[in-house]
Amino acid sequence: MAVNKIMSAASWLIGKGEKSRPVQWAERKFNTIPEKALGVSAVLSIVAKDGIGCYKYVTQSLHNDKIPDEKRKFVAALDLTNGLLMILAQIGMYMLMRKYSAPLFKKLFKNSFNPETAKNIASKVRMKQKQEHLPMIRKSDFENEFKEVENKGLSVFKFVVDIAAATIIGKRVIVPFIATPLAAQVKKKMDVYEQNHNPQKAAKNDQADNQPVPEAFGDKLDISTHDTNLLKRYYNYHK
């Protein structure tokens, strides 16, 4: 009985959703430009996931008791910077690649889709049809089919390249390269704000940051007696 009620409720919601304007608009886009609609939907879903993840990471970092108080701001700033950069880089790379993927396709496959290639393929097809005593395809019909194959190939190429540019180049190459330096700048801004609004806590954090940190390389590291906080080492070595 409960399952039937749940299924009925789900069917009612789906039915209402299909009649809504946003869903109808999306359906028209998928019918007219399926490659673009699918690409935009994929990027938006990835960006939404990264946005939620960014919020969760920042919240966890600010309330993580395992991270020293004086380092929580840096970790949270790194999470925030990384999350915002992932969102912006993916959207930016997707929009940028939308302009260049079509010319790139034509450059890469210029020998496969051109009038001379179409003419040679048409001659071979008509010759084969003549040998097998089949009705020969008209030139205009073949040109239309050849153009349709090119358009479908372009659509697949654009979707793959645009998504790859957003998720690989934008998210995995650009963001890691600039996230840490920007996070350090964000932390400096946060320190200035804290010095102006809570000078006692800022002084305490500065005192903790200025404590000497033992050498952390090779056999000089004794994990039984020395501080092994990697975030503290990173911050002190990169002041």
ZIDA-V108907 format. One record per pair of residues at least 6 apart in sequence whose C-alpha atoms are under 7 Angstrom apart, sorted by the first residue. I is the first residue (numbers start at 1). J is the second residue. Records with the same first field share a line. If there is no record, write none. Layout:
# ZIDA-V108907
I = J / J
This chain:
# ZIDA-V108907
17 = 23
18 = 24
29 = 37
30 = 37
35 = 155 / 159
39 = 159 / 163
47 = 87
50 = 83 / 87
51 = 83
54 = 79 / 80 / 83
57 = 79
58 = 76 / 79 / 80
61 = 72 / 75 / 76
62 = 72 / 73 / 76
70 = 205
73 = 187
74 = 183 / 187
77 = 183 / 186 / 187
78 = 179 / 180 / 183
81 = 179 / 182 / 183
82 = 175 / 179
85 = 175
86 = 171 / 175
89 = 170 / 171
90 = 166 / 167 / 170 / 171
91 = 166
93 = 165 / 166 / 170
94 = 162 / 163 / 165 / 166
97 = 162 / 165
98 = 162
101 = 158 / 161
102 = 154 / 158
105 = 154
113 = 150
118 = 146
122 = 142
126 = 136 / 137
129 = 135 / 136
130 = 136
194 = 202
195 = 202
213 = 233
214 = 226
215 = 221
